[in-house]
Amino acid sequence: MTPVGYQKLLAEFKHVREVLRPQVVRDIEEARAHGDISENSEFEDAKERQAHLDGRMRDIEARLSLADVIDITKVEPSERVIFGTTVELEDTDTGEATTYKFVGAEEMDVKAGLISFSSPIGRALIGRSVGDEVRFETPKGTRTVVINAVHYR
């Protein structure tokens, strides 16, 4: 994953651990203070939220511990597409220009121009160079693009 993706995941973990989880614990204590917990829906709801947050924290912790953070700015630039590069493409059919940054699956946000290196377009472009014409399958059919530029930023 990219350093930005790692920091976002770390910030989410910190928010869940330091803000959301303590609030749920307070909610459980408050619901418990209302008396009989066997028929207390507030208590059951808070316990369910606590279980969900605990699971989310374990998931984030595992992803952080297994993360391989790649800082593209420390890689020797070339014209090849690799993880972390930003790529300027031109659709050969429509002439439409598009810019994508290749990131890990957890960081993917197509609207923001962040696509996974393991997506169909990612798999087709990784290892290719400026000037290459690349064909790949999408849900809307086959697309062909030309790589106009590769940026290591």
GIMO-V132156 format. One record per run of one state. SS is the DSSP state (~ for helix, > for strand, _ for the rest). FROM is the first residue (numbers start at 1). TO is the last residue. If there is no record, write none. Layout:
BEGIN
ss: (SS;SS)
from: (FROM;FROM)
to: (TO;TO)
END
This chain:
BEGIN
ss: (_;~;_;~;_;~;_;~;_;>;_;>;_;>;_;~;_;>;~;_;>;_;~;_;>;_;>;_;>;_)
from: (1;3;34;37;40;41;67;72;75;80;81;86;92;97;104;105;108;109;110;113;114;117;120;126;129;130;133;139;141;152)
to: (2;33;36;39;40;66;71;74;79;80;85;91;96;103;104;107;108;109;112;113;116;119;125;128;129;132;138;140;151;153)
END
